[in-house]
């Protein structure tokens, strides 16, 4: 959404994710990255993981 806030969208394709974002938030996105569900993001002292 911006340099501080981000959104994760689970979609079948990049195109589907981008379309969902623009229709939901009515703005252009800053960037779009595809991650595996096993990928872990480090944020502060914790992490974010979506897989098992």
C-alpha positions in Angstrom: 0.0 0.0 0.0 2.9 2.3 0.9 6.4 2.1 2.3 5.2 1.4 5.8 2.0 -0.7 5.3 1.6 -3.8 3.2 -1.1 -6.3 2.1 -0.9 -10.0 1.4 -3.3 -11.3 -1.2 -3.6 -15.0 -1.8 -4.4 -15.5 -5.5 -3.9 -18.0 -8.3 -2.0 -15.4 -10.5 -0.2 -12.1 -10.2 -2.8 -10.6 -12.5 -5.7 -11.8 -10.3 -4.0 -10.3 -7.2 -3.4 -7.0 -8.9 -7.0 -6.8 -10.1 -8.3 -7.7 -6.6 -6.1 -5.0 -5.0 -7.1 -2.2 -7.4 -10.8 -3.0 -7.2 -10.7 -3.3 -3.4 -8.5 -0.3 -2.5 -9.2 1.9 -5.6 -5.5 2.8 -6.0 -2.4 1.7 -7.9 -0.1 -0.6 -6.0 3.5 0.1 -5.1 4.8 -3.3 -6.1 3.8 -7.0 -6.3 5.9 -9.9 -5.3 5.1 -13.7 -5.4 6.2 -15.7 -2.3 6.0 -19.4 -1.5 3.8 -20.2 1.4 6.9 -21.6 3.1 8.7 -18.2 2.9 9.2 -16.4 6.3 9.4 -12.6 6.5 11.3 -11.1 9.4 9.6 -8.1 10.9 11.0 -6.4 14.0 11.7 -9.1 16.6 9.2 -11.5 15.1 8.4 -13.1 11.8 5.5 -13.8 9.5 5.0 -17.2 8.1 1.9 -18.6 6.2 2.9 -22.2 5.6 3.2 -25.1 7.9 
